Amino acid sequence: MVAMKRRANLLTDPYYFDTDCLSAFLWVRGESLIAKLYPGRVILPAQVYDELKKVPHLLARVDNLKNSGDLSVESVMTGTAEAEDYCAMAISPPPGGRWIGKGEAAAIALAKNRGGILASNNLKDVASYVTKFGLRHVTTGDIMLEALRAGLITRQEGDRLWLEMLKRKRKLPCATFSDYLNGT
């Protein structure tokens, strides 16, 4: 029963994307996979949206997702627990705390306080917070695996997308999607 409840939540919970994870798909024109897998449940923290403004063609793709209702932009609300968490990660970490980027910090703070799933590839920065806060977490590889299982891509299409992501300097754990699949 617990497994069924967890699965049901995966079908309705929002996904809070940080810049690196969403960008992997944007750079290769693969954002439709995210829209199909998580319709209306893709949340970009305002900090991530602001980071994407530096790359106008990626921002245009995000705006298309936003205009179609597949993605929304949300802000960390001041005076709340999520704002305190955000500041403790991105502005003024406590002694012994780890400073991380604003996009990652906002995605973590929102996922923790509003409930949802963190989508991030930057394991070096987010892993300790995922553990500390007990967050559910997915990476680009997890999303592509889900797209494969849903019949949205083939293994060969996954390999092609993966290679394109690597060419665009996206950090991925393996040389190919097939290698990733063989390791899961």
Contact map, one row per residue, 1 for C-alpha under 8 A:
1111100000000000000000000000000000000000000000000000000000000000000000000000000000000000000000000000000000000000000000000000000000000000000000000000000000000000000000000000000000000000
1111110000000000000000000000000000000000000000000000000000000000000000000000000000000000000000000000000000000000000000000000000000000000000000000000000000000000000000000000000000000000
1111111000000000000000000000000000000000000000000000000000000000000000000000000000000000000000000000000000000000000000000000000000000000000000000000000000000000000000000000000000000000
1111111100000000000000000000000000000000000000000000000000000000000000000000000000000000000000000000000000000000000000000000000000000000000000000000000000000000000000000000000000000000
1111111110000000000000000000000000000000000000000000000000000000000000000000000000000000000000000000000000000000000000000000000000000000000000000000000000000000000000000000000000000000
0111111111000000000000000000000000000000000000000000000000000000000000000000000000000000000000000000000000000000000000000000000000000000000000000000000000000000000000000000000000000000
0011111111100000000000000000000000000000000000000000000000000000000000000000000000000000000000000000000000000000000000000000000000000000000000000000000000000000000000000000000000000000
0001111111110000000000000000000000000000000000000000000000000000000000000000000000000000000000000000000000000000000000000000000000000000000000000000000000000000000000000000000000000000
0000111111111000000000000000000000000000000000000000000000000000000000000000000000000000000000000000000000000000000000000000000000000000000000000000000000000000000000000000000000000000
0000011111111000000000000000000000000000000000000000000000000000000000000000000000000000000000000000000000000000000000000000000000000000000000000000000000000000000000000000000000000000
0000001111111000000000000000000000000100000000000000000000000000000000000000000000000000000000000000000000000000000000000000000000000000000000000000000000000000000000000000000000000000
0000000111111100000000000000000000000000100000000000000000000000000000000000000000000000000000000000000000000000000000000000000000000000000000000000000000000000000000000000000000000000
0000000011111110000000000000000000000000100000000000000000000000000000000000000000000000000000000000000000000000001110000000000000000000000000000000000000000000000000000000000000000000
0000000000011111000000000000000000000100111000000000000000000000000000000000000000000000000000000000000000000000001110000000000000000000000000000000000000000000000000000000000000000000
0000000000001111100000000000000000000100111000000000000000000000000000000000000000000000000000000000000000000010000111100000000000000000000000000000000000000000000000000000000000000000
0000000000000111110000000000000000000000011110000000000000000000000000000000000000000000000000000000000000110110000111100000000000000000000000000000000000000000000000000000000000000000
0000000000000011111011000000000000000000011110010000000000000000000000000000000000000000000000000000000000100000000001110000000000000000000000000000000000000000000000000000000000000000
0000000000000001111111000000000000000000000110010000000000000000000000000000000000000000000000000000001100100000000001110000000000000000000000000000000000000000000000000000000000000000
0000000000000000111111100000000000000000000000010011000000000000000000000000000000000000000000000000001100000000000000010000000000000000000000000000000000000000000000000000000000000000
0000000000000000011111110000000000000000000000000000000000000000000000000000000000000000000000000000000000000000000000011100000000000000000000000000000000000000000000000100000000000000
0000000000000000111111111000000000000000000000000000000000000000000000000000000000000000000000000000000000000000000000111000000000000000001100000000000000000000000000000000000000000000
0000000000000000111111111100001000000000000000000000000000000000000000000000000000000000000000000000000000000000000000000000000000000000000000000000000000000000000000000000000000000000
0000000000000000001111111110000000000000000000000000000001000000000000000000000000000000000000000000000000000000000000000000000000000000000000000000000000000000000000000000000000000000
0000000000000000000111111111000000000000000000000000000000000000000000000000000000000000000000000000000000000000000000000000000000000000000100000000000000000000000010000100000000000000
0000000000000000000011111111111000000000000000000000000000000000000000000000000000000000000000000000000000000000000000000000000000000000000000000000000000000000000010000000000000000000
0000000000000000000001111111111000000000000000000000000001001100000000000000000000000000000000000000000000000000000000000000000000000000000000000000000000000000000000000000000000000000
0000000000000000000000111111110000000000000000000000000001000000000000000000000000000000000000000000000000000000000000000000000000000000000000000000000000000000000010010000000000000000
0000000000000000000000011111110000000000000000000000000000000000000000000000000000000000000000000000000000000000000000000000000000000000000000000000000000000000100110000000000000000000
0000000000000000000000001111111100000000000000000000000000000000000000000000000000000000000000000000000000000000000000000000000000000000000000000000000000000000000000000000000000000000
0000000000000000000000001111111111000000000000000000000000000000000000000000000000000000000000000000000000000000000000000000000000000000000000000000000000000000100000000000000000000000
0000000000000000000001001100111111100000000000000000000000000000000000000000000000000000000000000000000000000000000000000000000000000000000000000000000000000000000000000000000000000000
0000000000000000000000000000111111110000000000000000000000000000000000000000000000000000000000000000000000000000000000000000000000000000000000000000000000000000000000000000000000000000
0000000000000000000000000000011111111000000000000000000000000000000000000000000000000000000000000000000000000000000000000000000000000000000000000010000100000000000000000000000000000000
0000000000000000000000000000011111111110010000000000000000000000000000000000000000000000000000000000000000000000000000000000000000000000000000100000000000000000000000000000000000000000
0000000000000000000000000000001111111111010000000000000000000000100001100000000000000000000000000000000000000000000000000000000000000000000000000000000000000000000000000000000000000000
0000000000000000000000000000000111111110000000000000000000000000000000000000000000000000000000000000000000000000000000000000000000000000000000000000000000000000000000000000000000000000
0000000000000000000000000000000011111110000000000000000000000000000000000000000000000000000000000000000000000000000000000000000000000000000000000110000000000000000000000000000000000000
0000000000100110000000000000000001111111110000000000000000000000000001000000000000000000000000000000000000000000000000000000000000000000000000000000000000000000000000000000000000000000
0000000000000000000000000000000001111111110000000000000000000000000001100000000000000000000000000000000000000000000000000000000000000000000000000000000000000000000000000000000000000000
0000000000000000000000000000000000100111110000000000000000000000000011110000000000000000000000000000000000000000000000000000000000000000000000000000000000000000000000000000000000000000
0000000000011110000000000000000000000111111000000000000000000000000001110000000000000000000000000000000000000000000000000000000000000000000000000000000000000000000000000000000000000000
0000000000000111100000000000000001100111111100000000000000000000000001110000000000000000000000000000000000000000000000000000000000000000000000000000000000000000000000000000000000000000
0000000000000111100000000000000000000000111110000000000000000000000000111100000000000000000000000000000000000000000000000000000000000000000000000000000000000000000000000000000000000000
0000000000000001110000000000000000000000011111111000000000000000000000111100000000000000000000000000000000100000000000000000000000000000000000000000000000000000000000000000000000000000
0000000000000001110000000000000000000000001111111000000000000000000000001111000000000000000000000000001001100100000000000000000000000000000000000000000000000000000000000000000000000000
0000000000000000000000000000000000000000000111111100000000000000000000001111000000000000000000000000000000000000000000000000000000000000000000000000000000000000000000000000000000000000
0000000000000000000000000000000000000000000111111110000000000000000000000010000000000000000000000000011001000000000000000000000000000000000000000000000000000000000000000000000000000000
0000000000000000111000000000000000000000000111111111000000000000000000000000000000000000000000000000011100000000000000000000000000000000000000000000000000000000000000000000000000000000
0000000000000000000000000000000000000000000111111111100000100000000000001000000000000000000000000000000000000000000000000000000000000000000000000000000000000000000000000000000000000000
0000000000000000000000000000000000000000000001111111110000000000000000000000000000000000000000000000000000000000000000000000000000000000000000000000000000000000000000000000000000000000
0000000000000000001000000000000000000000000000111111110000000000000000000000000000000000000000000000001000000000000000000000000000000000000000000000000000000000000000000000000000000000
0000000000000000001000000000000000000000000000011111111101100000000000000000000000000000000000000000000000000000000000000000000000000000000000000000000000000000000000000000000000000000
0000000000000000000000000000000000000000000000001111111101100000000000000000000000000000000000000000000000000000000000000000000000000000000000000000000000000000000000000000000000000000
0000000000000000000000000000000000000000000000000111111100000000000000000000000000000000000000000000000000000000000000000000000000000000000000000000000000000000000000000000000000000000
0000000000000000000000000000000000000000000000000001111111100000000000000000000000000000000000000000000000000000000000000000000000000000000000000000000000000000000000000000000000000000
0000000000000000000000000000000000000000000000000001111111110000000000000000000000000000000000000000000000000000000000000000000000000000000000000000000000000000000000000000000000000000
0000000000000000000000000000000000000000000000000000001111111000000000000000000000000000000000000000000000000000000000000000000000000000000000000000000000000000000000000000000000000000
0000000000000000000000100110000000000000000000000001101111111100000000000000000000000000000000000000000000000000000000000000000000000000000000000000000000000000000000000000000000000000
0000000000000000000000000000000000000000000000001001101111111110000000000000000000000000000000000000000000000000000000000000000000000000000000000000000000000000000000000000000000000000
0000000000000000000000000000000000000000000000000000000111111111000000000000000000000000000000000000000000000000000000000000000000000000000000000000000000000000000000000000000000000000
0000000000000000000000000100000000000000000000000000000011111111100000000000000000000000000000000000000000000000000000000000000000000000000000000000000000000000000000000000000000000000
0000000000000000000000000100000000000000000000000000000001111111110000100000000000000000000000000000000000000000000000000000000000000000000000000000000000000000000000000000000000000000
0000000000000000000000000000000000000000000000000000000000111111111000000000000000000000000000000000000000000000000000000000000000000000000000000000000000000000000000000000000000000000
0000000000000000000000000000000000000000000000000000000000011111111100000000000000000000000000000000000000000000000000000000000000000000000000000000000000000000000000000000000000000000
0000000000000000000000000000000000100000000000000000000000001111111111100000000000000000000000000000000000000000000000000000000000000000000000000000000000000000000000000000000000000000
0000000000000000000000000000000000000000000000000000000000000111111111111000000000000000000000000000000000000000000000000000000000000000000000000000000000000000000000000000000000000000
0000000000000000000000000000000000000000000000000000000000000011111111100000000000000000000000000000000000000000000000000000000000000000000000000000000000000000000000000000000000000000
0000000000000000000000000000000000000000000000000000000000000001111111100000000000000000000000000000000000000000000000000000000000000000000000000000000000000000000000000000000000000000
0000000000000000000000000000000000000001000000000000000000000000111111110000000000000000000000000000000000000000000000000000000000000000000000000000000000000000000000000000000000000000
0000000000000000000000000000000000100111110000000000000000000000111111110000000000000000000000000000000000000000000000000000000000000000000000000000000000000000000000000000000000000000
0000000000000000000000000000000000100011111100000000000000000100111111111000000000000000000000000000000000000000000000000000000000000000000000000000000000000000000000000000000000000000
0000000000000000000000000000000000000001111100000000000000000000010011111100000000000000000000000000000000000000000000000000000000000000000000000000000000000000000000000000000000000000
0000000000000000000000000000000000000000001111001000000000000000010000111110000000000000000000000000000000000000000000000000000000000000000000000000000000000000000000000000000000000000
0000000000000000000000000000000000000000001111000000000000000000000000011111000000000000000000000000000000000000000000000000000000000000000000000000000000000000000000000000000000000000
0000000000000000000000000000000000000000000011100000000000000000000000001111100000000000000000000000000000000000000000000000000000000000000000000000000000000000000000000000000000000000
0000000000000000000000000000000000000000000011000000000000000000000000000111110001100100000000000000000001001100000000000000000000000000000000000000000000000000000000000000000000000000
0000000000000000000000000000000000000000000000000000000000000000000000000011111101100000000000000000000000000000000000000000000000000000000000000000000000000000000000000000000000000000
0000000000000000000000000000000000000000000000000000000000000000000000000001111101100000000000000000000000000000000000000000000000000000000000000000000000000000000000000000000000000000
0000000000000000000000000000000000000000000000000000000000000000000000000000111110110000000000000000000000000000000000000000000000000000000000000000000000000000000000000000000000000000
0000000000000000000000000000000000000000000000000000000000000000000000000000111111110000000000000000000000000000000000000000000000000000000000000000000000000000000000000000000000000000
0000000000000000000000000000000000000000000000000000000000000000000000000000001111111000000000000000000000000000100000000000000000000000000000000000000000000000000000000000000000000000
0000000000000000000000000000000000000000000000000000000000000000000000000001110111111100000000000000000000001101100000000000000000000000000000000000000000000000000000000000000000000000
0000000000000000000000000000000000000000000000000000000000000000000000000001111111111110000000000000000000001000000000000000000000000000000000000000000000000000000000000000000000000000
0000000000000000000000000000000000000000000000000000000000000000000000000000001111111111000000000000000000000000000000000000000000000000000000000000000000000000000000000000000000000000
0000000000000000000000000000000000000000000000000000000000000000000000000000000011111111100000000000000010001000000000000000000000000000000000000000000000000000000000000000000000000000
0000000000000000000000000000000000000000000000000000000000000000000000000001000001111111111000000000010011011000000000000000000000000000000000000000000000000000000000000000000000000000
0000000000000000000000000000000000000000000000000000000000000000000000000000000000111111111110000000000000000000000000000000000000000000000000000000000000000000000000000000000000000000
0000000000000000000000000000000000000000000000000000000000000000000000000000000000011111111111001010000000000000000000000000000000000000000000000000000000000000000000000000000000000000
0000000000000000000000000000000000000000000000000000000000000000000000000000000000001111111110001111100010000000000000000000000000000000000000000000000000000000000000000000000000000000
0000000000000000000000000000000000000000000000000000000000000000000000000000000000000111111110000011110010000000000000000000000000000000000000000000000000000000000000000000000000000000
0000000000000000000000000000000000000000000000000000000000000000000000000000000000000111111110000010000000000000000000000000000000000000000000000000000000000000000000000000000000000000
0000000000000000000000000000000000000000000000000000000000000000000000000000000000000011111111000010000000000000000000000000000000000000000000000000000000000000000000000000000000000000
0000000000000000000000000000000000000000000000000000000000000000000000000000000000000011111111111110000000000000000000000000000000000000000000000000000000000000000000000000000000000000
0000000000000000000000000000000000000000000000000000000000000000000000000000000000000001000111111000000000000000000000000000000000000000000000000000000000000000000000000000000000000000
0000000000000000000000000000000000000000000000000000000000000000000000000000000000000000000011111000000000000000000000000000000000000000000000000000000000000000000000000000000000000000
0000000000000000000000000000000000000000000000000000000000000000000000000000000000000000000011111100000000000000000000000000000000000000000000000000000000000000000000000000000000000000
0000000000000000000000000000000000000000000000000000000000000000000000000000000000000001100011111110000000000000000000000000000000000000000000000000000000000000000000000000000000000000
0000000000000000000000000000000000000000000000000000000000000000000000000000000000000000100010011111000000000000000000000000100000000000000000000000000000000000000000000000000000000000
0000000000000000000000000000000000000000000000000000000000000000000000000000000000000001111110001111100000000000000000000000000000000000000000000000000000000000000000000000000000000000
0000000000000000000000000000000000000000000000000000000000000000000000000000000000000000110000000111110110000000000000000000110000000000000000000000000000000000000000000000000000000000
0000000000000000000000000000000000000000000000000000000000000000000000000000000000000000110000000011111110000000000000000000000000000000000000000000000000000000000000000000000000000000
0000000000000000000000000000000000000000000000110000000000000000000000000000000000000100010000000001111111000000000000000000000000000000000000000000000000000000000000000000000000000000
0000000000000000011000000000000000000000000010110010000000000000000000000000000000000000000000000000111111100000000000000000000000000000000000000000000000000000000000000000000000000000
0000000000000000011000000000000000000000000000010000000000000000000000000000000000000000000000000001111111110000000000010000110000000000000000000000000000000000000000000000000000000000
0000000000000000000000000000000000000000000000000000000000000000000000000000000000001100110000000001111111111000000000000000000000000000000000000000000000000000000000000000000000000000
0000000000000000000000000000000000000000000010100000000000000000000000000001000000000100000000000000011111111100000000000000000000000000000000000000000000000000000000000000000000000000
0000000000000001110000000000000000000000000110000000000000000000000000000000000000000000000000000000001111111110000001000000000000000000000000000000000000000000000000000000000000000000
0000000000000001000000000000000000000000000000000000000000000000000000000000000000000100000000000000000111111111000001000000010011000000000000000000000000000000000000000000000000000000
0000000000000000000000000000000000000000000000000000000000000000000000000001000001101100000000000000000011111111100000000000000000000000000000000000000000000000000000000000000000000000
0000000000000001000000000000000000000000000010000000000000000000000000000001000001000000000000000000000001111111111100000000000000000000000000000000000000000000000000000000000000000000
0000000000000011000000000000000000000000000000000000000000000000000000000000000000000000000000000000000000111111111111000000000000000010000000000000000000000000000000000000000000000000
0000000000000000000000000000000000000000000000000000000000000000000000000000000001000000000000000000000000011111111100000000000000001010000000000000000000000000000000000000000000000000
0000000000000000000000000000000000000000000000000000000000000000000000000000000011000000000000000000000000001111111000000000000000000000000000000000000000000000000000000000000000000000
0000000000000000000000000000000000000000000000000000000000000000000000000000000000000000000000000000000000000111111100000000000000000000000000000000000000000000000000000000000000000000
0000000000001100000000000000000000000000000000000000000000000000000000000000000000000000000000000000000000000111111110000000000000000000000000000000000000000000000000000000000000000000
0000000000001111000000000000000000000000000000000000000000000000000000000000000000000000000000000000000000000111011111000000000000000011000000000000000000000000000000000000000000000000
0000000000001111000000000000000000000000000000000000000000000000000000000000000000000000000000000000000000000010001111100000000000000011110000000000000000000000000000000000000000000000
0000000000000011110000000000000000000000000000000000000000000000000000000000000000000000000000000000000000110010000111110000000000000011110000000000000000000000000000000000000000000000
0000000000000011110010000000000000000000000000000000000000000000000000000000000000000000000000000000000000000000000011111000000000000000111100000000000000000000000000000000000000000000
0000000000000000111110000000000000000000000000000000000000000000000000000000000000000000000000000000000100000000000001111110010000000000111100000000000000000000000000000000000000000000
0000000000000000000110000000000000000000000000000000000000000000000000000000000000000000000000000000000000000000000000111110000000000000011100000000000000000000000000000011000000000000
0000000000000000000100000000000000000000000000000000000000000000000000000000000000000000000000000000000000000000000000011111110000000000000000000000000000000000000000000000000000000000
0000000000000000000000000000000000000000000000000000000000000000000000000000000000000000000000000000000000000000000000011111111000000000000000000000000000000000000000000000000000000000
0000000000000000000000000000000000000000000000000000000000000000000000000000000000000000000000000000000000000000000000000111111000000000000000000000000000000000000000000000000000000000
0000000000000000000000000000000000000000000000000000000000000000000000000000000000000000000000000101000100000000000000000111111100000000000000000000000000000000000000000000000000000000
0000000000000000000000000000000000000000000000000000000000000000000000000000000000000000000000000001000100010000000000010111111111000000000000000000000000000000000000000000000000000000
0000000000000000000000000000000000000000000000000000000000000000000000000000000000000000000000000000000000000000000000000011111111100000000000000000000000000000000000000000000000000000
0000000000000000000000000000000000000000000000000000000000000000000000000000000000000000000000000000000000000000000000000000111111110000000000000000000000000000000000000000000000000000
0000000000000000000000000000000000000000000000000000000000000000000000000000000000000000000000000000000000010000000000000000011111111110000000000000000000000000000000000000000000000000
0000000000000000000000000000000000000000000000000000000000000000000000000000000000000000000000000000000000010000000000000000011111111111100000000000000000000000000000000000000000000000
0000000000000000000000000000000000000000000000000000000000000000000000000000000000000000000000000000000000000000000000000000001111111110000000000000000000000000000000000000000000000000
0000000000000000000000000000000000000000000000000000000000000000000000000000000000000000000000000000000000000000000000000000000111111100000000000000000000000000000000000000000000000000
0000000000000000000000000000000000000000000000000000000000000000000000000000000000000000000000000000000000000001000000000000000011111110000000000000000000000000000000000000000000000000
0000000000000000000000000000000000000000000000000000000000000000000000000000000000000000000000000000000000000000000000000000000011111111000000000000000000000000000000000000000000000000
0000000000000000000000000000000000000000000000000000000000000000000000000000000000000000000000000000000000000011000111000000000011101111100000000000000000000000000000000000000000000000
0000000000000000000000000000000000000000000000000000000000000000000000000000000000000000000000000000000000000000000111000000000001000111110000000000000000000000000000000000000000000000
0000000000000000000000000000000000000000000000000000000000000000000000000000000000000000000000000000000000000000000011110000000001000011111000000000000000000000000000000000000000000000
0000000000000000000000000000000000000000000000000000000000000000000000000000000000000000000000000000000000000000000011111000000000000001111111100000000000000000000000000000000000000000
0000000000000000000010000000000000000000000000000000000000000000000000000000000000000000000000000000000000000000000000111000000000000000111111100000000000000000000000000000000000000000
0000000000000000000010010000000000000000000000000000000000000000000000000000000000000000000000000000000000000000000000111000000000000000011111110000000000000000000000000001000000000000
0000000000000000000000000000000000000000000000000000000000000000000000000000000000000000000000000000000000000000000000000000000000000000011111111000000000000000000000000001000010010000
0000000000000000000000000000000000000000000000000000000000000000000000000000000000000000000000000000000000000000000000000000000000000000011111111100000000000000000000000000000000000000
0000000000000000000000000000000001000000000000000000000000000000000000000000000000000000000000000000000000000000000000000000000000000000011111111110000000000000000000000000000000000000
0000000000000000000000000000000000000000000000000000000000000000000000000000000000000000000000000000000000000000000000000000000000000000000111111111000000000100000000000000000000000000
0000000000000000000000000000000000000000000000000000000000000000000000000000000000000000000000000000000000000000000000000000000000000000000011111111100000000000000000000000000000001000
0000000000000000000000000000000000001000000000000000000000000000000000000000000000000000000000000000000000000000000000000000000000000000000001111111110000000000000000000000000000000000
0000000000000000000000000000000010001000000000000000000000000000000000000000000000000000000000000000000000000000000000000000000000000000000000111111111110000000000000000000000000000000
0000000000000000000000000000000000000000000000000000000000000000000000000000000000000000000000000000000000000000000000000000000000000000000000011111111111100100000000000000000000000000
0000000000000000000000000000000000000000000000000000000000000000000000000000000000000000000000000000000000000000000000000000000000000000000000001111111100000000000000000000000000000000
0000000000000000000000000000000000000000000000000000000000000000000000000000000000000000000000000000000000000000000000000000000000000000000000000111111110000000000000000000000000000000
0000000000000000000000000000000000000000000000000000000000000000000000000000000000000000000000000000000000000000000000000000000000000000000000000011111111000000000000000000000000000000
0000000000000000000000000000000010000000000000000000000000000000000000000000000000000000000000000000000000000000000000000000000000000000000000000011111111000000000000000000000000000000
0000000000000000000000000000000000000000000000000000000000000000000000000000000000000000000000000000000000000000000000000000000000000000000000000011011111111100000000000000000000000000
0000000000000000000000000000000000000000000000000000000000000000000000000000000000000000000000000000000000000000000000000000000000000000000000000001001111111100000000000000000000000000
0000000000000000000000000000000000000000000000000000000000000000000000000000000000000000000000000000000000000000000000000000000000000000000000000001000011111110000000000000000011000000
0000000000000000000000000000000000000000000000000000000000000000000000000000000000000000000000000000000000000000000000000000000000000000000000000000000011111111000000000000000000000000
0000000000000000000000000000000000000000000000000000000000000000000000000000000000000000000000000000000000000000000000000000000000000000000000000000000011111111100000000000000000000000
0000000000000000000000000000000000000000000000000000000000000000000000000000000000000000000000000000000000000000000000000000000000000000000000010001000011111111110000000000000011000000
0000000000000000000000000000000000000000000000000000000000000000000000000000000000000000000000000000000000000000000000000000000000000000000000000000000000111111111000000000000111000000
0000000000000000000000000000000000000000000000000000000000000000000000000000000000000000000000000000000000000000000000000000000000000000000000000000000000011111111100000000000000000000
0000000000000000000000000001010000000000000000000000000000000000000000000000000000000000000000000000000000000000000000000000000000000000000000000000000000001111111110000000000000000000
0000000000000000000000000000000000000000000000000000000000000000000000000000000000000000000000000000000000000000000000000000000000000000000000000000000000000111111111000000000110000000
0000000000000000000000000000000000000000000000000000000000000000000000000000000000000000000000000000000000000000000000000000000000000000000000000000000000000011111111100000001100000000
0000000000000000000000000001000000000000000000000000000000000000000000000000000000000000000000000000000000000000000000000000000000000000000000000000000000000001111111110000000000000000
0000000000000000000000011011000000000000000000000000000000000000000000000000000000000000000000000000000000000000000000000000000000000000000000000000000000000000111111111100000000000000
0000000000000000000000000000000000000000000000000000000000000000000000000000000000000000000000000000000000000000000000000000000000000000000000000000000000000000011111111111000000000000
0000000000000000000000000000000000000000000000000000000000000000000000000000000000000000000000000000000000000000000000000000000000000000000000000000000000000000001111111100000000000000
0000000000000000000000000010000000000000000000000000000000000000000000000000000000000000000000000000000000000000000000000000000000000000000000000000000000000000000111111100000000000000
0000000000000000000000000000000000000000000000000000000000000000000000000000000000000000000000000000000000000000000000000000000000000000000000000000000000000000000011111110000000000000
0000000000000000000100010000000000000000000000000000000000000000000000000000000000000000000000000000000000000000000000000000000000000000000000000000000000000000000011111111000000000000
0000000000000000000000000000000000000000000000000000000000000000000000000000000000000000000000000000000000000000000000001000000000000000000000000000000000000000000001001111100000000000
0000000000000000000000000000000000000000000000000000000000000000000000000000000000000000000000000000000000000000000000001000000000000000000110000000000000000000000001000111111000000000
0000000000000000000000000000000000000000000000000000000000000000000000000000000000000000000000000000000000000000000000000000000000000000000000000000000000000000000000000011111000010000
0000000000000000000000000000000000000000000000000000000000000000000000000000000000000000000000000000000000000000000000000000000000000000000000000000000000000000000000000001111110110000
0000000000000000000000000000000000000000000000000000000000000000000000000000000000000000000000000000000000000000000000000000000000000000000000000000000000000000001000000001111110110000
0000000000000000000000000000000000000000000000000000000000000000000000000000000000000000000000000000000000000000000000000000000000000000000000000000000000000010011000000000011111110000
0000000000000000000000000000000000000000000000000000000000000000000000000000000000000000000000000000000000000000000000000000000000000000000010000000000000100110010000000000011111111000
0000000000000000000000000000000000000000000000000000000000000000000000000000000000000000000000000000000000000000000000000000000000000000000000000000000000100110000000000000000111111100
0000000000000000000000000000000000000000000000000000000000000000000000000000000000000000000000000000000000000000000000000000000000000000000000000000000000000000000000000000011111111110
0000000000000000000000000000000000000000000000000000000000000000000000000000000000000000000000000000000000000000000000000000000000000000000010000000000000000000000000000000111111111111
0000000000000000000000000000000000000000000000000000000000000000000000000000000000000000000000000000000000000000000000000000000000000000000000001000000000000000000000000000000011111111
0000000000000000000000000000000000000000000000000000000000000000000000000000000000000000000000000000000000000000000000000000000000000000000000000000000000000000000000000000000001111111
0000000000000000000000000000000000000000000000000000000000000000000000000000000000000000000000000000000000000000000000000000000000000000000000000000000000000000000000000000000000111111
0000000000000000000000000000000000000000000000000000000000000000000000000000000000000000000000000000000000000000000000000000000000000000000000000000000000000000000000000000000000011111
